[in-house]
């Protein structure tokens, strides 16, 4: 049984968990929160993998662009997302 199910069924329970289970639980919460935030945004957010594919670059290049201010990311949970407006600005810079 997953930790989240156990907690839902027994809200007052005291638990002893191992680090692996705790990390998986935290990751599930972060992913769920990120998904909720992304769905509520009016602007489309892209993942790092989508940006890599769109511009045919590696993750190091995207990291460098972020550090140099060429593209700005938003951190949600432990992941970075890139707003559509940033992608459009980057495309216009490439063409200009």
C-alpha positions as CSV (number, residue, x, y, z in Angstrom):
1,X,0.0,0.0,0.0
2,X,1.3,3.5,-0.9
3,X,1.9,6.0,1.8
4,X,-0.7,8.4,0.5
5,X,-3.4,5.7,0.6
6,X,-2.4,4.7,4.1
7,X,-2.6,8.3,5.3
8,X,-6.0,8.9,3.6
9,X,-7.5,5.8,5.2
10,X,-5.9,6.4,8.6
11,X,-5.4,10.2,9.1
12,X,-4.3,9.9,12.8
13,X,-1.8,7.1,12.3
14,X,1.8,7.4,13.5
15,X,4.3,5.9,11.0
16,X,7.9,5.0,10.8
17,X,9.0,5.1,7.1
18,X,12.3,4.5,5.3
19,X,13.9,7.3,3.4
20,X,13.1,5.8,0.0
21,X,9.4,5.6,0.7
22,X,9.5,9.2,2.1
23,X,11.3,10.5,-1.0
24,X,8.7,8.7,-3.3
25,X,5.9,10.2,-1.3
26,X,7.4,13.7,-1.5
27,X,8.0,13.3,-5.3
28,X,4.4,12.3,-5.8
29,X,3.2,15.4,-3.9
30,X,5.5,17.6,-5.9
31,X,4.4,16.1,-9.2
32,X,0.8,16.5,-8.3
33,X,1.3,20.1,-7.3
34,X,3.2,20.9,-10.4
35,X,0.5,19.3,-12.6
36,X,-2.2,21.3,-10.8
37,X,-0.3,24.6,-11.2
38,X,0.4,23.9,-14.9
39,X,-3.2,23.2,-15.6
40,X,-4.4,26.4,-13.9
41,X,-2.0,28.6,-15.9
42,X,-3.3,30.5,-18.9
43,X,0.1,30.3,-20.5
44,X,1.5,27.0,-21.7
45,X,4.6,25.8,-19.9
46,X,7.2,23.6,-21.6
47,X,9.5,21.0,-20.0
48,X,13.2,21.0,-20.5
49,X,12.8,17.9,-22.8
50,X,10.4,19.8,-25.0
51,X,12.8,22.7,-25.3
52,X,15.7,20.4,-26.1
53,X,13.7,18.8,-28.9
54,X,12.3,22.1,-30.3
55,X,15.7,23.8,-30.5
56,X,17.8,20.6,-31.0
57,X,20.1,21.4,-28.1
58,X,21.3,19.5,-25.1
59,X,20.3,20.1,-21.5
60,X,23.6,21.9,-20.8
61,X,22.7,24.5,-23.4
62,X,19.3,25.2,-21.8
63,X,21.0,25.4,-18.4
64,X,23.5,28.0,-19.8
65,X,20.7,30.0,-21.5
66,X,18.9,30.1,-18.2
67,X,22.0,31.3,-16.3
68,X,22.8,33.9,-19.0
69,X,19.2,35.2,-18.9
70,X,18.5,34.2,-22.5
71,X,15.5,32.2,-21.4
72,X,13.8,32.3,-18.0
73,X,12.4,29.3,-16.3
74,X,9.9,28.8,-13.5
75,X,10.7,26.3,-10.8
76,X,7.7,24.2,-9.7
77,X,8.6,21.5,-7.2
78,X,12.0,20.3,-8.2
79,X,11.5,20.8,-12.0
80,X,11.9,23.7,-14.3
81,X,9.3,24.8,-16.8
82,X,9.6,27.4,-19.6
83,X,6.7,29.7,-20.3
84,X,5.5,30.0,-23.9
85,X,6.3,33.7,-23.9
86,X,9.9,32.9,-23.3
87,X,9.9,30.4,-26.2
88,X,8.4,33.0,-28.5
89,X,11.0,35.6,-27.4
90,X,13.8,33.1,-28.0
91,X,12.4,32.2,-31.5
92,X,12.2,35.9,-32.4
93,X,15.8,36.5,-31.3
94,X,16.9,33.5,-33.4
95,X,15.2,35.0,-36.5
96,X,16.2,38.6,-35.8
